[in-house]
Amino acid sequence: MGLRINDTVPNFTAETDQGTISFHDWIGDNWAILFSHPKDFTPVCTTEFGAVARLADEWAKRDTKVIGVSVDGVEDHKKWKGDIEKVAGTKAGFPIIADEGLAVSKAFDMLPAEAYMPDGRTPNDSATVRSVFIIGPDKQLKLSMTYPMSVGRNFAEVLRALDALQTTSSKGVATPADWQMGQDVIIPPSVNDADAKAKFGEFDAVLPYLRKTKMPG
């Protein structure tokens, strides 16, 4: 069975280009984003790692750690960082897990348990390792998304989703489609009108079950 929303994510010890980590300890009291890739030195993945690098200040503002996963080894990761930084135009300060044995990929259900990777594997061998996992400080999975190899991920959307997750978890609200930070939010149906007014003040009842209010301060 795959990893589901609100499941505690697997803990593991792994080598990265920045040393050995124990995943839950590495997360600490932060939010975390784990993003995976099928192989180093591939074109789409290099642009994605560059996008993550350029957002370093945004991750920091949100107390969020980011970590990559690729099925190649530490030395390849260190060499690849040079290409990533050339594309990004900035330093790639986040670690990359060396998942050569596919332990992390399998633990997060990115590959079937019986997957076998021979020497000389190509990106197609690990094509399903193209996922993003947003994890809360409680070590639970909050959101996941998986892309095909040919489509680069939109990390502006990952950032937007992170904002929505942090807002809904801290403010007791929901967010509508295409929501951006600072826009109106939705009052959950579990809160009745009287309690909603006491908690949020004035609100707009678009429908009996769709009530919008200003984002709480």
C-alpha positions in Angstrom: 0.0 0.0 0.0 1.3 3.4 -0.9 2.1 6.3 1.5 -1.0 8.3 2.2 -1.8 11.7 3.5 -1.2 12.0 7.3 0.9 8.8 7.4 4.1 9.1 9.3 6.8 9.1 6.6 9.5 6.5 6.7 12.6 7.2 8.8 15.9 6.2 7.3 19.6 6.7 7.5 21.3 7.7 4.2 24.4 9.1 2.6 24.2 12.5 1.0 26.7 14.8 -0.7 26.8 16.6 2.6 27.3 13.6 4.9 25.1 11.0 6.6 21.6 11.9 7.8 18.9 10.3 9.8 15.8 11.6 8.1 13.5 12.4 11.0 16.4 13.9 13.0 17.3 16.0 9.9 13.7 17.3 9.7 13.7 18.3 13.3 11.0 20.8 14.1 10.8 22.1 10.5 8.7 21.5 7.5 10.5 19.5 4.9 10.3 18.8 1.1 11.8 15.7 -0.4 11.9 15.7 -4.2 13.2 12.8 -6.2 14.8 12.3 -9.5 15.6 9.2 -11.7 19.2 10.0 -12.4 22.0 12.6 -12.2 23.1 14.6 -15.3 19.6 14.5 -16.9 18.2 17.7 -18.6 14.8 18.2 -16.9 16.1 17.2 -13.5 19.0 19.7 -13.7 16.5 22.6 -14.4 14.4 21.4 -11.5 17.3 21.3 -9.0 18.2 24.8 -10.2 14.7 26.0 -9.5 14.9 24.7 -6.0 18.3 26.3 -5.5 16.9 29.7 -6.6 14.1 29.5 -4.0 16.5 29.0 -1.1 15.4 32.3 0.6 11.7 31.3 0.2 12.2 27.9 1.8 14.1 29.5 4.7 11.3 32.1 5.3 8.9 29.2 5.8 11.2 27.2 8.1 11.3 24.5 5.5 14.2 22.2 4.6 14.6 20.8 1.1 16.4 17.6 0.2 16.8 15.8 -3.2 16.9 12.1 -3.9 18.6 10.6 -6.9 19.6 7.0 -7.6 23.2 7.8 -8.2 26.1 8.0 -5.8 27.6 10.7 -3.7 30.5 11.5 -6.0 28.1 11.9 -8.9 26.0 14.2 -6.9 28.9 16.4 -6.0 29.9 16.7 -9.7 26.3 17.3 -10.8 26.0 20.2 -8.3 28.4 22.1 -10.6 25.9 21.8 -13.5 23.0 22.6 -11.3 24.6 25.8 -10.0 25.6 26.8 -13.6 21.9 26.5 -14.7 20.6 28.1 -11.5 23.1 30.9 -11.3 23.3 30.4 -7.6 24.6 27.9 -5.0 22.7 24.7 -4.5 23.0 24.4 -0.8 20.6 21.6 -0.1 21.7 17.9 0.2 21.1 15.2 -2.3 20.5 11.6 -1.0 22.5 8.9 -2.7 19.8 6.2 -3.2 21.9 3.7 -5.1 20.2 0.8 -3.4 16.7 2.3 -4.0 15.9 1.9 -0.3 14.4 5.4 -0.1 12.6 5.2 -3.4 10.9 1.9 -2.3 10.1 3.1 1.2 8.3 6.1 -0.3 6.5 3.8 -2.8 8.2 5.4 -5.8 9.1 2.0 -7.2 7.6 -1.5 -6.8 9.2 -3.5 -4.0 10.6 -6.1 -6.5 12.2 -3.4 -8.7 15.7 -4.5 -9.9 18.2 -2.1 -11.1 21.2 -3.5 -13.0 24.5 -1.8 -13.4 24.3 0.8 -16.2 20.7 1.6 -15.6 19.2 4.4 -17.5 16.7 7.1 -16.3 13.9 5.0 -17.8 14.8 2.2 -15.3 13.8 4.5 -12.4 11.4 6.7 -14.3 8.8 6.6 -11.5 11.3 8.3 -9.1 9.8 11.7 -10.0 7.9 12.7 -6.9 7.5 15.6 -4.4 6.6 15.0 -0.7 5.8 17.8 1.6 6.2 16.7 5.2 5.1 18.5 8.4 7.1 19.0 11.6 5.1 16.1 13.0 6.8 13.9 10.4 3.5 13.2 8.6 3.0 13.4 4.9 0.9 16.5 4.0 1.0 16.4 0.2 2.5 14.4 -2.6 2.7 14.8 -6.4 4.3 12.7 -9.1 5.3 13.8 -12.6 6.4 11.9 -15.8 9.9 12.3 -16.9 9.1 14.7 -19.8 7.4 17.3 -17.7 9.4 19.6 -15.4 7.8 20.3 -12.1 6.5 23.8 -11.2 8.2 24.7 -8.0 6.2 27.9 -7.7 3.2 25.6 -7.3 5.1 23.5 -4.6 5.8 26.8 -2.8 2.1 27.9 -3.1 1.0 24.5 -1.8 3.4 24.8 1.1 1.9 28.2 1.9 -1.6 26.8 1.8 -0.6 23.8 4.0 1.0 26.0 6.6 -1.9 28.5 6.6 -4.6 25.8 6.9 -2.8 24.0 9.7 -2.1 27.1 11.7 -5.3 29.1 11.1 -8.0 26.4 11.0 -9.2 27.3 7.5 -9.3 25.9 4.0 -8.1 27.5 0.8 -10.0 27.8 -2.5 -8.7 26.9 -6.0 -5.7 28.9 -7.2 -5.3 30.5 -3.7 -2.3 32.7 -3.1 -1.0 34.0 0.2 -3.0 36.9 1.5 -6.2 36.1 -0.4 -9.5 35.2 1.2 -9.8 31.7 2.8 -12.7 29.3 3.3 -14.3 28.6 6.7 -14.6 24.9 7.2 -18.2 23.4 7.1 -17.6 22.0 10.6 -17.7 25.5 12.0 -21.2 26.9 12.4 -22.1 30.5 11.5 -22.1 31.8 15.1 -18.7 30.3 15.8 -17.4 31.4 12.5 -18.4 35.0 13.2 -16.8 34.8 16.7 -13.6 33.4 15.4 -13.2 35.1 12.0 -15.5 38.2 12.1 -17.5 39.1 9.0 -17.7 36.5 6.2 -19.3 36.2 2.8 -21.7 33.3 2.5 -21.4 32.6 -1.2 -23.3 29.3 -0.7 -24.6 27.8 2.6 -21.6 25.6 2.6 -19.1 28.0 1.0 -18.2 30.9 3.3 -15.2 33.1 2.6 -13.4 35.4 5.0 -10.3 37.5 5.1 -7.2 35.5 5.9 -6.7 35.6 9.7 -3.8 37.7 10.9 
